[in-house]
């Protein structure tokens, strides 16, 4: 059915936000990312011994941040997406961000293929790594719910009954975007991240291509353009080449995403935003 084919492409675009997912996720649905920084990172003593004492300075985002997007297939609007940090919670005795993304098809496309996806990450507010990942998908007749928690002291995660080793301070498919937003992105440099997604984890290179000014419904922004060069998932999940436009300031908000697919292109454009409160932990 022609409509179904087009809608599948649009769903891939919606996946960009829900970790269907985001940006994130950062190209197969089962692939993961991982975080280090351009050069190879040498594990510190804390990581080796299982202690959690990493501190990552964060002036990019905070509680109360809300980002809103239109998802378009060519010139056709397919639905909307949102990314928000509604509150700070305590997880394993530590302050943590609750990060939630939603992706929903609009009324027209829901007639053929309804999408209503929700993804949540619990991200440590001090070390900026993942504690828990929860993904609920509603796509046409397909339903799925997956949740897993990370043992960041012993560097493991239990997935479908199996205990899997993961790198220290591993990210999930949603938290990885927020971590990248805290990096000092330089044009011409590449950054690498460790992420676990749906049973797998693999390094992803995020290359900073250029600076560019773009206009979207939310306004005009000076941006740094990044591109994942390895198969990606979540907010960076796509079928073709994907470029993500992050504001060239301390916040590095994703304001535009462009993904080339076999036929046409998918874009996610920011339509509005609310800044969060920056806290020091």
Number of C-alpha atoms within 10 A of each C-alpha: 5 6 10 12 9 15 20 14 20 27 24 19 32 36 30 31 32 33 33 31 35 29 27 26 32 38 19 13 19 16 25 29 31 26 24 18 16 14 9 9 10 8 11 10 10 13 19 12 10 14 13 14 11 14 12 15 14 22 15 20 23 22 18 16 18 20 21 20 27 23 28 20 22 13 11 10 18 24 26 21 26 21 24 23 22 16 14 18 16 13 15 10 7 13 17 23 25 22 24 23 28 25 30 25 26 18 12 12 19 17 10 13 21 21 26 20 25 24 27 25 27 27 29 24 24 19 20 24 27 28 24 21 24 18 22 20 22 18 19 15 8 9 11 11 11 13 16 18 17 24 20 20 15 16 17 18 22 15 17 11 7 10 11 14 15 21 18 24 25 27 32 36 37 36 32 32 22 24 21 20 21 18 16 11 20 14 14 10 14 20 24 22 24 23 29 27 24 19 16 15 23 19 20 25 26 22 21 21 16 13 17 14 13 14 13 15 12 15 11 12 19 15 22 22 23 25 20 22 16 15 23 31 31 34 28 32 32 29 18 16 14 22 21 24 26 23 23 17 14 14 18 22 22 22 27 23 25 20 22 15 18 8 11 12 19 28 25 27 23 24 18 16 17 11 17 17 13 14 11 9 11
